Amino acid sequence: MSPLTPWHYILIANLAILFLLGTILALRSRSKFSVFITITLILIFLGTFLWYLINETVYKVEVFQLEDERMYQTEQILIRGVVRNVGKYPVANVVATVKMVNIRGSKEQKATQFAQPTVFAELFEGDNPDYKRQNIVEQQVIADYINPGSSKTFRILMDYPPYFKNTSFDVTAEAD
């Protein structure tokens, strides 16, 4: 978990004040228990949503200088790059998501979920032992802690399916 920012503390303080006001309102009403439970559930929902929103807007990282190298002997692919903290606050546990797609056509196509007409077939053919997946998604932690403005190099080693012909991959990162 990344360190808390002033925005997190402001959210906690506001939720505490709203909880106290809601408790006072519940004590003054005729149906104390139902008002208290309703206010508590609304504040939990609101707090969870706002916490997620703060994390998405405060902790920002970007990935650049990507290089890939396929190792034929071990059927693996090595992806190297740099992850940079572009936000104003330190981030911890940067997780990279690698989407690798076996595409038909040129290698210049971007890896998307709908790059192939086999997306729906993968839903239904996943139990078939002879079926070969065309999309692979894998997540790995690439950095433990990055200060604002700093960057770290990373390496991701993942299995490369031998039946892939033209591969395209997309690497995205986010703070956990």
Beta strands, then each sheet from edge to edge (+ up, - down):
strand 1: 61-71
strand 2: 76-85
strand 3: 91-103
strand 4: 135-146
strand 5: 151-159
strand 6: 166-175
sheet 1: 1+ 2- 5+
sheet 2: 4+ 3- 6+
end
